[in-house]
Amino acid sequence: MYTDQYFSRLKTYIETAHKISGKKVCLVSHSMGSQVVMFFFKWVEAEGYGGGGNQWVETHIEAFINISGSMLGAAKGVPAVLSGEMKDTAQLNSFAVYGLEKFFSREERAEILRAMPGISSMLPKGGEAVWGNLTWAPDDLPGQEGQNSFGSFIKFTETAEGTEHSKRNLTVSESIEYLLKYSDEWYRKMVGESYSHGLALTRNEVERNEKIPSKWVNPLESRLPLAPSMKIYCFYGINKPTERSYYYRETRDPQSRLNITIDTAINGGGSDHGVVVSEGDGTVTLLSLGYMCAKGWNMTRFNPAHIPITIYEMPHEPTTFDMRGGPNTGDHVDILGRQRLNELVLRVASGRGAEIRENVVSRIREVSERVKVFEES
């Protein structure tokens, strides 16, 4: 994030635009770019980094437009780096799987994906308070709690005698620990030094994290800038099945260090070839897309300046026979071509963001109230 001077150049561009026009700037981000903006807000003001001081964002930024932001990570990041798999590979037919394995084995794919830091930055944040325990999750559907809960993030359906691998189901945080335990030292070091997946419980803890860069990309361990006149807009798609948890089994391949794989034989009960889906935009779950916007940033320790947040959800209503979903798609990537989204972005950029009325049609407020993160008493 530092070697190419991207943040230094971005800071200069914004300052120049502000000086020439006399107007503040709107920052627009998509997907993981929203995490980059969060990091930039910290970097640009921090002493020894951007050095702008704690009024830089208030002085220069009019609005932050967060499009399909993976604020709390993406569930699919875990199997990608754990076993080189995801929904797209799990649903391949046997002939396609043979061809894929012939050229890139699961172990090789996992190694390649681990070498891409952006994938690891998407590992879920917030632990069990956000993603649930083995019998409960805030985004469980009515009657789902218990053995079928989303909180049981990795469910092992088969164990191999004599292996060191898990013989019990794992929560999100346990899955990340499991991943790191069976990874090479270089990867453990990279994740440990660059990212944090925890939860700050007090305002004092949040303030201490202002000096720890590895915390800056996690909105549950860092605060928004002290910029009361800035506005945040959360625009994202919904109503598209999205990876949320997985069925795994152990394998006995003496030629591989990777002895687990998604159990593609598990179908039904919410599982499609071992992948359990929930509400989201096809890539990022509703929980990650909307929690900070709906509730997290309403807490003083995460938003001490009380920056106003506006949510606008866009249901996935694809056009038949259109590869990109058409003008009303809510897909994670294709939404960038959605007519309504572009109208909203232009409205904010033209200074008319106050005219946008919230549009919340999902369960995000209900789900957010069930998340076990509370205002400091």
Salt bridges, closest charged atoms under 4 A:
GLU15 OE2 - LYS11 NZ 3.02
GLU62 OE2 - LYS231 NZ 3.23
GLU101 OE2 - ARG109 NH1 3.23
GLU107 OE2 - ARG257 NE 3.27
GLU111 OE2 - ARG114 NH1 3.57
GLU111 OE2 - ARG257 NH2 3.73
ASP139 OD2 - ARG244 NE 2.79
GLU145 OE2 - ARG370 NH2 3.14
GLU161 OE1 - LYS167 NZ 3.91
GLU174 OE2 - ARG168 NH1 3.35
ASP184 OD1 - ARG257 NH1 2.99
GLU185 OE1 - ARG188 NH2 2.89
GLU207 OE2 - ARG223 NE 2.94
GLU210 OE2 - LYS42 NZ 2.55
GLU210 OE1 - ARG223 NH2 3.28
GLU221 OE2 - LYS215 NZ 3.15
GLU243 OE2 - LYS76 NZ 3.98
ASP272 OD1 - HIS273 ND1 2.61
ASP281 OD2 - HIS332 ND1 2.67
ASP331 OD1 - LYS240 NZ 2.59
ASP334 OD1 - ARG324 NE 2.67
GLU343 OE1 - ARG340 NH1 3.26
GLU355 OE1 - ARG347 NH1 2.60
GLU355 OE1 - ARG352 NH2 3.01
GLU358 OE1 - ARG365 NH2 2.65
GLU366 OE2 - ARG363 NH2 3.43
GLU369 OE1 - LYS295 NZ 3.59
